[in-house]
């Protein structure tokens, strides 16, 4: 075990690592692993004894596998862990102005060529997509659970969880805290504003494809019944047609489209990691052309906890939401700072937090952390603080008010893509990516000659309202989200190792924010993050996190390249099948049409 004293842990931290004050055995084990690297701590020998006498567990297994690699970490300057483990945090915190200048310089585009056919008629050409994440009730006895699904909901509430999401909607959610009702009703009001602007006709409706992802495998039918009843009983949408796609329907569709191909069954769907439904919600545009609307050429994804504040958008930019989406450069091309070709087939907007809305429109939704890594608080931020580069990247890149810029740092809920880009690049996010799925999407197209990039949509800013009504879900999912961030570090780092452009080029392309998660010492760093936060939190963070992270590490070390190749071949087949016919009929057409839940034919 590498010595952790002086450069990471000092004597002021010793009391925070005492074994007898740990909240539970999980926290105690994490402390013991850290204390192996602190020879001067009073509990150093007790920690060694504890680890020797403890039965084999996933906690010890994971920490043993990861922390043993820290012996390879180069010597660091005294008290400078960010320089080793999070260099962009060191850059951002020490000289934010220089980082902002460098971001702007890197993102600037030249030799811009406009698309031959830009989006002009959103009512005919635009498909909206979103995702609903469903989970069993937190309280199985709650009176908020619809009577007709109560028995089945209780069964899943005591079943092991299969998939993890940031803040899934629990079937116990009240109407006021249900983001599906909130997001769709807010979108319908925003489209009513578009009728006044003339971009949407009084009797025109925009199609919305909603994928349904569940936390517990087998819960698909329950979630679908719940959503249908919820939408039909409580919403009267005037300007939207909503179509629901769960895993079961997706599997039936892909069997019709690409009969007999195992890889396509694996990649085309909505359950599992975020990367899976993210890819589906992009590729579905080509399916839409075949079945529902041959004129659909653009799709834009929004999250259900985000809304278009039309009056504010119009006040600050002179444009409505749809006018901002109808960016005349979207679908064009340009050269980046290195003279590399960038296909601007993707579009990216930004976010503002609800609580900041009174301050204006261009207010970053990520604040600078103001965290001193050498403070008395001992947690993972002492070695790894992505909030710093994320904050500077948000200020400079997402809130850029100039034109002709590309985006690398994007948020999954404000992104679009053209049908032409889908057909040309066959992009996808690997299904094993569960965080930053939006940034992984572009990596599948990254080559030396050129790549598919996001055009920055100045003024296309949605208001993020999740804190208003999803507090319980957010709190309940907190531990899972933090574990997901450690998985992101392992997955992105190993993905970059076999990427055709090479590890260093991928890391440089994703600078400054996502480059934090592409690290040459990702395995050892993941162990340190888990141990530092687990030493304080214990509980579910350690108990649920250890087996997840051990499985993730095993996948990264032995299976990830094979899985990527398998999925790449699957998506290649899906895209080829989508291009092989212009109009669908029979069973395939029926499966898509039958997904309509509200809004008329």
C-alpha positions as CSV (number, residue, x, y, z in Angstrom):
1,X,0.0,0.0,0.0
2,X,1.4,3.4,-1.0
3,X,2.1,5.9,1.8
4,X,-0.8,8.3,2.0
5,X,0.6,10.6,4.7
6,X,1.5,14.2,4.2
7,X,0.5,14.4,0.5
8,X,-3.1,13.2,1.0
9,X,-3.8,12.6,4.7
10,X,-2.2,14.6,7.5
11,X,-2.4,14.5,11.3
12,X,-5.4,16.9,11.3
13,X,-7.3,14.2,9.6
14,X,-6.5,11.4,12.0
15,X,-9.5,11.8,14.2
16,X,-11.8,11.4,11.2
17,X,-10.3,8.0,10.5
18,X,-10.5,6.5,14.0
19,X,-11.9,2.9,13.7
20,X,-14.1,3.1,16.8
21,X,-16.1,6.1,15.5
22,X,-17.0,4.6,12.2
23,X,-20.8,4.5,11.5
24,X,-20.8,0.8,10.6
25,X,-18.6,-2.1,9.5
26,X,-18.5,-0.8,5.9
27,X,-17.2,2.5,6.9
28,X,-14.7,0.8,9.3
29,X,-13.3,-1.3,6.5
30,X,-12.8,1.7,4.3
31,X,-11.0,3.5,7.1
32,X,-8.8,0.4,7.7
33,X,-7.7,0.3,4.1
34,X,-6.8,4.0,4.3
35,X,-5.0,3.5,7.6
36,X,-2.7,0.9,6.0
37,X,-1.1,3.8,4.2
38,X,-0.8,6.0,7.4
39,X,1.9,4.4,9.6
40,X,1.8,7.2,12.2
41,X,-1.9,6.9,12.9
42,X,-2.7,5.4,16.3
43,X,-5.0,2.8,14.7
44,X,-2.5,1.7,12.0
45,X,-1.8,-1.7,13.6
46,X,-5.4,-2.2,14.6
47,X,-6.4,-1.5,10.9
48,X,-3.9,-4.2,9.7
49,X,-5.3,-6.7,12.2
50,X,-8.9,-5.9,11.3
51,X,-8.2,-6.5,7.6
52,X,-6.4,-9.8,8.4
53,X,-9.3,-11.1,10.6
54,X,-12.2,-9.9,8.4
55,X,-13.8,-12.5,6.2
56,X,-13.5,-12.0,2.5
57,X,-16.0,-9.4,1.3
58,X,-16.7,-7.4,-1.9
59,X,-15.6,-4.3,0.0
60,X,-12.1,-5.8,0.7
61,X,-11.9,-7.4,-2.7
62,X,-12.6,-4.2,-4.5
63,X,-10.2,-2.1,-2.4
64,X,-7.5,-4.7,-2.6
65,X,-7.7,-4.8,-6.4
66,X,-7.6,-1.1,-6.8
67,X,-5.4,0.3,-4.0
68,X,-2.6,-2.1,-4.8
69,X,-2.2,-0.3,-8.2
70,X,-1.4,3.0,-6.4
71,X,2.2,1.8,-5.9
72,X,2.7,2.8,-9.6
73,X,1.6,6.4,-9.0
74,X,4.5,8.8,-9.4
75,X,5.8,10.8,-6.5
76,X,3.8,14.0,-6.1
77,X,4.6,17.4,-4.7
78,X,3.6,17.8,-1.1
79,X,-0.1,18.4,-0.7
80,X,-0.9,18.5,-4.4
81,X,-3.2,15.5,-5.1
82,X,-5.2,17.3,-7.7
83,X,-2.1,17.6,-9.9
84,X,-2.0,13.8,-10.1
85,X,-5.6,12.8,-10.0
86,X,-7.6,15.7,-11.3
87,X,-5.3,18.1,-13.2
88,X,-8.1,20.1,-14.8
89,X,-9.4,20.9,-11.3
90,X,-6.0,22.2,-10.4
91,X,-6.0,24.3,-13.6
92,X,-9.5,25.6,-13.1
93,X,-9.1,26.5,-9.4
94,X,-5.6,28.2,-9.8
95,X,-6.4,30.2,-13.0
96,X,-10.0,30.1,-14.2
97,X,-9.4,33.0,-16.6
98,X,-6.8,31.1,-18.6
99,X,-8.9,27.9,-18.7
100,X,-11.9,29.9,-19.9
101,X,-9.8,31.5,-22.6
102,X,-8.4,28.2,-23.7
103,X,-11.9,26.6,-23.9
104,X,-13.2,29.4,-26.1
105,X,-10.2,29.1,-28.4
106,X,-10.6,25.4,-28.7
107,X,-14.3,25.5,-29.4
108,X,-14.2,28.2,-32.1
109,X,-15.1,27.0,-35.6
110,X,-14.0,28.3,-39.0
111,X,-14.9,27.7,-42.6
112,X,-18.5,27.2,-41.7
113,X,-20.7,25.7,-44.5
114,X,-24.5,26.0,-44.1
115,X,-26.6,22.9,-44.5
116,X,-28.4,22.4,-47.8
117,X,-31.8,22.0,-46.1
118,X,-31.9,23.6,-42.7
119,X,-34.9,23.1,-40.4
120,X,-37.6,25.6,-41.2
121,X,-40.9,23.9,-40.4
122,X,-40.6,22.3,-36.9
123,X,-44.3,21.1,-36.9
124,X,-43.4,18.8,-39.9
125,X,-39.7,18.2,-39.5
126,X,-39.0,17.9,-35.8
127,X,-39.5,14.9,-33.5
128,X,-39.2,15.5,-29.8
129,X,-37.9,12.7,-27.5
130,X,-37.7,12.2,-23.7
131,X,-37.2,9.4,-21.2
132,X,-39.2,8.3,-18.2
133,X,-37.3,6.4,-15.5
134,X,-39.6,4.3,-13.3
135,X,-39.0,2.7,-9.9
136,X,-41.1,0.8,-7.4
137,X,-42.6,2.9,-4.5
138,X,-40.3,4.0,-1.7
139,X,-43.2,3.3,0.7
140,X,-45.1,0.2,-0.5
141,X,-48.0,1.0,1.8
142,X,-48.5,4.5,0.5
143,X,-52.1,5.6,-0.4
144,X,-50.6,7.4,-3.5
145,X,-50.1,4.1,-5.3
146,X,-53.0,3.5,-7.8
147,X,-55.2,0.7,-6.4
148,X,-55.0,-1.3,-9.7
149,X,-51.2,-1.7,-9.5
150,X,-50.7,-1.8,-5.7
151,X,-50.1,-5.5,-5.3
152,X,-47.6,-5.7,-8.2
153,X,-45.9,-2.5,-7.1
154,X,-45.4,-4.0,-3.6
155,X,-43.8,-7.1,-5.1
156,X,-41.1,-5.1,-7.0
157,X,-40.5,-2.8,-3.9
158,X,-39.0,-5.8,-2.1
159,X,-37.1,-7.2,-5.1
160,X,-33.4,-6.6,-5.9
161,X,-32.7,-3.6,-8.1
162,X,-31.3,-4.2,-11.6
163,X,-30.6,-0.8,-13.0
164,X,-29.7,2.6,-11.3
165,X,-30.7,6.1,-12.4
166,X,-30.2,9.6,-10.9
167,X,-33.7,10.3,-9.8
168,X,-36.3,7.8,-11.0
169,X,-40.0,8.4,-10.6
170,X,-41.3,6.2,-7.9
171,X,-44.8,4.8,-8.3
172,X,-45.6,6.4,-4.9
173,X,-45.0,9.9,-6.3
174,X,-47.8,12.4,-5.7
175,X,-49.2,14.2,-8.7
176,X,-47.4,17.4,-7.6
177,X,-44.0,15.6,-7.5
178,X,-44.4,13.6,-10.7
179,X,-42.0,14.9,-13.3
180,X,-43.8,13.1,-16.2
181,X,-47.0,15.2,-15.6
182,X,-44.9,18.3,-14.9
183,X,-42.7,18.0,-18.0
184,X,-45.4,17.2,-20.5
185,X,-47.8,19.8,-19.3
186,X,-45.0,22.5,-19.3
187,X,-44.0,21.4,-22.8
188,X,-47.6,21.7,-24.0
189,X,-47.8,25.2,-22.6
190,X,-44.6,26.1,-24.3
191,X,-46.0,24.9,-27.6
192,X,-49.1,27.0,-27.1
193,X,-46.7,30.0,-27.1
194,X,-45.3,28.7,-30.4
195,X,-48.8,29.0,-31.9
196,X,-48.7,32.7,-31.1
197,X,-45.3,33.0,-32.8
198,X,-46.6,31.3,-35.9
199,X,-44.1,28.4,-35.8
200,X,-46.9,26.0,-34.9
201,X,-50.3,25.9,-36.3
202,X,-53.4,26.0,-34.1
203,X,-54.3,22.4,-35.0
204,X,-50.7,21.1,-35.4
205,X,-49.2,18.7,-32.9
206,X,-45.6,17.8,-32.3
207,X,-44.8,14.1,-31.8
208,X,-43.1,13.2,-28.6
209,X,-41.4,9.8,-28.3
210,X,-41.1,8.8,-24.6
211,X,-38.9,5.8,-23.7
212,X,-39.8,3.9,-20.4
213,X,-36.8,2.6,-18.5
214,X,-37.3,0.7,-15.2
215,X,-35.0,0.0,-12.3
216,X,-36.3,-3.5,-11.9
217,X,-36.2,-6.0,-14.8
218,X,-39.7,-7.4,-15.3
219,X,-41.4,-4.2,-14.3
220,X,-42.0,-3.1,-17.9
221,X,-45.7,-3.8,-18.1
222,X,-46.4,-2.3,-14.7
223,X,-44.6,0.9,-15.7
224,X,-46.4,1.1,-19.0
225,X,-49.9,0.6,-17.5
226,X,-49.0,3.2,-14.8
227,X,-47.9,5.8,-17.4
228,X,-50.8,5.3,-19.7
229,X,-53.3,5.8,-16.9
230,X,-51.4,8.7,-15.5
231,X,-51.2,10.6,-18.8
232,X,-54.7,9.8,-19.9
233,X,-56.3,10.7,-16.6
234,X,-54.4,13.9,-15.7
235,X,-53.3,15.5,-19.0
236,X,-55.3,17.2,-21.8
237,X,-52.5,17.9,-24.3
238,X,-53.5,20.3,-27.1
239,X,-50.2,20.5,-29.0
240,X,-48.5,17.1,-28.5
241,X,-48.9,13.5,-29.5
242,X,-47.2,11.2,-27.0
243,X,-45.9,7.7,-28.0
244,X,-44.6,5.3,-25.3
245,X,-41.8,2.8,-25.9
246,X,-40.8,0.2,-23.3
247,X,-38.3,-2.6,-23.6
248,X,-40.9,-5.1,-24.7
249,X,-42.1,-2.9,-27.6
250,X,-38.5,-2.2,-28.6
251,X,-37.6,-5.9,-28.8
252,X,-40.7,-6.6,-30.9
253,X,-39.7,-3.7,-33.3
254,X,-36.1,-4.8,-33.7
255,X,-37.2,-8.4,-34.4
256,X,-39.3,-7.1,-37.2
257,X,-36.7,-4.8,-38.5
258,X,-33.6,-7.0,-38.2
259,X,-34.8,-10.5,-37.9
260,X,-32.3,-13.1,-36.4
261,X,-29.5,-10.7,-35.3
262,X,-28.6,-11.2,-31.7
263,X,-26.5,-8.0,-31.4
264,X,-29.4,-5.8,-32.6
265,X,-31.6,-7.2,-29.8
266,X,-28.9,-6.2,-27.3
267,X,-28.3,-2.7,-28.4
268,X,-31.8,-1.5,-29.5
269,X,-33.9,-0.9,-26.3
270,X,-34.5,1.3,-23.3
271,X,-33.7,-0.7,-20.2
272,X,-30.3,-0.6,-18.5
273,X,-27.6,2.0,-18.5
274,X,-28.3,5.5,-19.7
275,X,-26.3,4.9,-22.9
276,X,-28.9,2.4,-24.1
277,X,-32.0,4.6,-24.1
278,X,-30.0,7.6,-25.2
279,X,-28.9,5.8,-28.4
280,X,-32.5,4.7,-29.0
281,X,-33.9,8.2,-28.6
282,X,-31.6,9.4,-31.4
283,X,-32.0,6.4,-33.8
284,X,-35.8,6.4,-33.4
285,X,-35.9,9.4,-35.8
286,X,-35.1,7.1,-38.7
287,X,-37.8,4.7,-37.6
288,X,-40.2,7.7,-37.5
289,X,-39.4,8.5,-41.1
290,X,-40.3,4.9,-42.1
291,X,-43.5,4.7,-40.1
292,X,-45.2,7.9,-38.9
293,X,-43.7,10.9,-40.6
294,X,-41.5,10.8,-43.7
295,X,-40.8,14.5,-43.4
296,X,-39.2,14.2,-39.9
297,X,-35.5,15.1,-40.3
298,X,-34.5,16.4,-36.9
299,X,-34.9,15.2,-33.4
300,X,-34.4,17.1,-30.1
301,X,-34.3,15.4,-26.7
302,X,-35.4,17.1,-23.5
303,X,-35.6,15.8,-19.9
304,X,-38.9,15.8,-18.1
305,X,-37.6,18.0,-15.3
306,X,-36.7,20.7,-17.8
307,X,-39.0,23.4,-19.2
308,X,-38.9,26.1,-21.8
309,X,-39.5,29.5,-20.1
310,X,-40.8,31.1,-23.3
311,X,-41.3,34.6,-21.9
312,X,-37.7,34.7,-20.6
313,X,-36.3,33.2,-23.8
314,X,-38.1,35.8,-25.9
315,X,-37.2,38.6,-23.6
316,X,-33.5,37.9,-23.6
317,X,-32.9,36.5,-27.1
318,X,-35.9,37.6,-29.2
319,X,-36.5,34.0,-30.1
320,X,-38.9,31.3,-28.9
321,X,-37.8,27.8,-28.1
322,X,-38.6,26.4,-31.5
323,X,-37.0,29.4,-33.2
324,X,-33.8,28.7,-31.2
325,X,-34.0,25.0,-32.2
326,X,-34.4,26.0,-35.9
327,X,-30.7,27.1,-35.9
328,X,-29.7,27.8,-39.6
329,X,-26.3,26.2,-39.1
330,X,-27.6,22.9,-37.6
331,X,-26.7,20.2,-40.1
332,X,-23.8,22.2,-41.6
333,X,-20.1,21.7,-41.3
334,X,-16.9,23.5,-40.2
335,X,-13.2,23.2,-39.3
336,X,-12.1,23.0,-35.7
337,X,-8.9,24.7,-34.3
338,X,-6.8,21.9,-35.7
339,X,-8.3,22.1,-39.2
340,X,-10.2,18.9,-38.6
341,X,-13.6,18.5,-40.3
342,X,-16.6,18.8,-37.9
343,X,-20.0,17.6,-39.1
344,X,-22.4,19.9,-37.2
345,X,-25.2,17.4,-37.3
346,X,-25.8,17.6,-33.6
347,X,-27.2,20.6,-31.6
348,X,-26.7,21.4,-27.9
349,X,-28.4,23.9,-25.6
350,X,-27.9,24.7,-21.9
351,X,-29.6,24.8,-18.6
352,X,-30.5,27.3,-15.9
353,X,-31.6,26.3,-12.4
354,X,-35.1,27.3,-11.3
355,X,-33.8,29.1,-8.3
356,X,-31.5,31.3,-10.5
357,X,-34.2,32.2,-13.0
358,X,-34.9,35.6,-11.5
359,X,-31.2,36.6,-12.1
360,X,-31.5,36.4,-15.9
361,X,-31.0,33.7,-18.6
362,X,-27.2,33.2,-18.8
363,X,-26.7,32.0,-15.3
364,X,-24.5,28.8,-15.0
365,X,-26.3,25.8,-13.4
366,X,-23.0,24.6,-11.9
367,X,-21.4,26.9,-9.3
368,X,-17.7,27.0,-8.7
369,X,-17.2,24.7,-5.7
370,X,-15.1,27.0,-3.6
371,X,-13.7,23.9,-2.0
372,X,-10.2,23.9,-0.5
373,X,-8.8,20.4,-1.1
374,X,-6.6,20.8,2.0
375,X,-9.4,21.7,4.4
376,X,-10.3,19.7,7.5
377,X,-13.1,17.8,5.7
378,X,-11.6,14.6,4.4
379,X,-13.5,13.2,1.4
380,X,-12.9,12.4,-2.2
381,X,-12.8,16.0,-3.3
382,X,-9.4,16.2,-1.9
383,X,-8.1,14.1,-4.8
384,X,-10.9,14.4,-7.4
385,X,-13.0,17.5,-7.9
386,X,-14.7,17.5,-11.4
387,X,-17.0,20.3,-10.2
388,X,-14.2,22.8,-10.8
389,X,-13.7,22.2,-14.5
390,X,-17.4,21.5,-15.0
391,X,-18.2,25.0,-13.6
392,X,-15.7,26.8,-15.8
393,X,-16.8,24.7,-18.8
394,X,-20.4,25.6,-18.1
395,X,-19.6,29.3,-17.8
396,X,-17.5,29.4,-20.9
397,X,-18.9,26.7,-23.2
398,X,-22.5,26.1,-22.4
399,X,-23.3,29.8,-21.8
400,X,-21.3,31.0,-24.8
401,X,-23.2,34.0,-26.3
402,X,-21.2,34.1,-29.6
403,X,-22.0,32.1,-32.7
404,X,-20.2,29.4,-34.6
405,X,-18.9,27.4,-31.7
406,X,-19.0,23.7,-31.1
407,X,-19.7,22.0,-27.8
408,X,-17.8,19.1,-26.2
409,X,-19.4,19.5,-22.7
410,X,-23.1,18.8,-23.3
411,X,-26.1,17.9,-21.2
412,X,-28.2,14.9,-22.3
413,X,-31.5,16.8,-22.0
414,X,-30.9,19.6,-24.5
415,X,-29.4,17.8,-27.5
416,X,-30.5,17.1,-31.0
417,X,-29.4,15.3,-34.1
418,X,-30.3,15.2,-37.8
419,X,-31.4,12.2,-39.8
420,X,-28.6,12.8,-42.2
421,X,-26.0,12.6,-39.4
422,X,-27.5,9.3,-38.2
423,X,-27.3,7.8,-41.6
424,X,-23.8,9.0,-42.3
425,X,-22.0,8.3,-38.9
426,X,-24.1,5.5,-37.3
427,X,-23.4,7.0,-33.8
428,X,-24.1,5.2,-30.6
429,X,-23.3,5.3,-26.9
430,X,-22.2,1.8,-25.7
431,X,-24.8,0.3,-23.4
432,X,-22.3,0.0,-20.6
433,X,-22.0,3.8,-20.2
434,X,-24.3,4.9,-17.4
435,X,-23.2,8.5,-16.9
436,X,-22.2,11.2,-19.4
437,X,-23.9,9.2,-22.1
438,X,-24.2,12.4,-24.2
439,X,-20.5,12.9,-24.3
440,X,-19.8,9.2,-25.0
441,X,-22.1,9.4,-28.0
442,X,-19.8,11.5,-30.0
443,X,-16.7,9.4,-29.2
444,X,-18.1,6.6,-31.5
445,X,-17.5,9.0,-34.5
446,X,-14.2,10.5,-33.5
447,X,-11.5,9.9,-36.2
448,X,-8.3,11.6,-37.4
449,X,-10.1,12.9,-40.5
450,X,-13.2,14.3,-38.8
451,X,-16.1,13.7,-36.5
452,X,-19.7,14.4,-35.7
453,X,-19.9,17.4,-33.3
454,X,-22.5,19.5,-31.5
455,X,-23.3,23.0,-32.8
456,X,-23.6,25.4,-29.8
457,X,-27.1,26.8,-29.9
458,X,-26.8,30.2,-28.4
459,X,-29.9,31.1,-26.3
460,X,-31.4,27.6,-26.3
461,X,-31.6,27.4,-22.6
462,X,-34.1,25.3,-20.6
463,X,-35.0,25.8,-17.0
464,X,-34.0,22.9,-14.7
465,X,-36.8,22.4,-12.2
466,X,-35.9,19.0,-10.6
467,X,-35.3,20.5,-7.1
468,X,-38.9,21.7,-7.0
469,X,-40.7,18.3,-7.0
470,X,-38.2,15.5,-7.1
471,X,-36.5,16.0,-3.8
472,X,-37.4,12.5,-2.4
473,X,-36.2,10.7,-5.5
474,X,-33.0,12.7,-5.7
475,X,-32.2,12.0,-2.0
476,X,-33.1,8.3,-2.4
477,X,-30.8,7.9,-5.4
478,X,-27.8,9.9,-4.1
479,X,-25.6,7.0,-3.1
480,X,-26.3,5.3,-6.5
481,X,-25.4,8.4,-8.4
482,X,-22.1,8.8,-6.5
483,X,-21.2,5.1,-7.3
484,X,-22.2,5.8,-10.9
485,X,-19.6,8.6,-11.0
486,X,-16.8,6.1,-10.0
487,X,-18.1,3.7,-12.6
488,X,-17.8,6.5,-15.2
489,X,-14.2,7.0,-14.3
490,X,-13.4,3.3,-14.8
491,X,-15.5,3.0,-18.0
492,X,-14.4,6.1,-19.8
493,X,-10.7,5.5,-19.0
494,X,-10.8,1.9,-20.3
495,X,-12.9,3.0,-23.3
496,X,-10.2,5.5,-24.2
497,X,-7.5,2.9,-24.0
498,X,-8.8,1.0,-27.0
499,X,-10.3,3.9,-28.9
500,X,-9.0,4.1,-32.5
501,X,-7.8,7.7,-31.9
502,X,-5.7,6.7,-28.8
503,X,-5.9,7.4,-25.1
504,X,-4.1,10.8,-25.1
505,X,-6.1,12.2,-28.1
506,X,-9.4,11.2,-26.5
507,X,-8.4,12.7,-23.2
508,X,-7.4,15.9,-25.0
509,X,-10.6,16.1,-27.0
510,X,-12.7,15.8,-23.9
511,X,-10.8,18.5,-21.9
512,X,-11.5,20.0,-19.5
513,X,-14.5,18.4,-17.8
514,X,-14.9,14.8,-19.1
515,X,-11.1,14.5,-19.3
516,X,-11.2,14.1,-15.5
517,X,-12.8,10.7,-16.1
518,X,-10.1,9.6,-18.6
519,X,-7.2,8.9,-16.3
520,X,-4.2,6.7,-16.6
521,X,-4.5,5.7,-13.0
522,X,-8.2,5.2,-13.0
523,X,-8.2,1.9,-11.1
524,X,-6.3,3.2,-8.2
525,X,-8.1,6.5,-8.2
526,X,-11.5,4.7,-8.1
527,X,-10.4,2.8,-5.0
528,X,-9.3,5.9,-3.2
529,X,-12.5,7.8,-4.0
530,X,-14.6,4.8,-2.7
531,X,-12.5,4.5,0.4
532,X,-12.5,8.2,1.3
533,X,-16.2,8.6,0.8
534,X,-17.1,5.2,2.2
535,X,-15.0,6.0,5.4
536,X,-17.5,8.7,6.2
537,X,-20.8,7.5,4.7
538,X,-20.8,3.7,5.2
539,X,-24.4,2.4,4.7
540,X,-25.8,1.9,1.3
541,X,-22.9,3.7,-0.4
542,X,-20.5,0.9,0.7
543,X,-22.9,-2.0,0.8
544,X,-24.4,-1.4,-2.7
545,X,-21.4,0.3,-4.1
546,X,-18.7,-2.4,-3.6
547,X,-20.4,-5.2,-5.6
548,X,-21.3,-2.7,-8.4
549,X,-17.8,-1.4,-8.6
550,X,-16.2,-4.8,-8.4
551,X,-18.4,-6.0,-11.3
552,X,-17.5,-2.8,-13.2
553,X,-13.8,-3.3,-12.7
554,X,-14.0,-6.9,-13.8
555,X,-15.9,-5.8,-16.9
556,X,-13.4,-3.1,-17.8
557,X,-10.4,-5.4,-17.4
558,X,-11.7,-8.4,-19.3
559,X,-14.8,-7.7,-21.3
560,X,-15.2,-4.1,-22.4
561,X,-13.4,-4.3,-25.8
562,X,-15.3,-7.4,-26.8
563,X,-18.6,-5.9,-25.7
564,X,-17.9,-2.7,-27.6
565,X,-17.1,-4.6,-30.9
566,X,-20.3,-6.6,-30.4
567,X,-22.4,-3.5,-30.0
568,X,-20.7,-1.6,-32.8
569,X,-21.7,-4.5,-35.2
570,X,-25.2,-4.5,-33.7
571,X,-25.7,-0.8,-34.4
572,X,-24.2,-1.1,-37.9
573,X,-26.9,-3.7,-38.7
574,X,-29.6,-1.5,-37.1
575,X,-28.7,1.5,-39.2
576,X,-28.4,-0.6,-42.4
577,X,-31.8,-2.1,-41.8
578,X,-33.3,1.4,-41.2
579,X,-31.8,2.5,-44.5
580,X,-32.9,-0.5,-46.4
581,X,-36.6,0.5,-46.7
582,X,-38.4,3.8,-47.0
583,X,-41.8,2.8,-45.8
584,X,-42.8,0.2,-43.3
585,X,-46.0,-1.8,-43.3
586,X,-47.7,-4.7,-41.5
587,X,-46.5,-5.7,-38.0
588,X,-43.7,-3.1,-37.8
589,X,-46.0,-0.2,-38.7
590,X,-48.6,-1.5,-36.2
591,X,-46.1,-1.7,-33.3
592,X,-45.0,1.9,-33.8
593,X,-48.6,3.3,-34.3
594,X,-49.9,1.4,-31.3
595,X,-47.4,3.2,-29.0
596,X,-49.6,6.3,-29.3
597,X,-51.1,7.1,-25.9
598,X,-52.7,10.5,-26.4
599,X,-53.1,13.2,-28.9
600,X,-55.2,11.6,-31.7
601,X,-54.1,10.0,-35.0
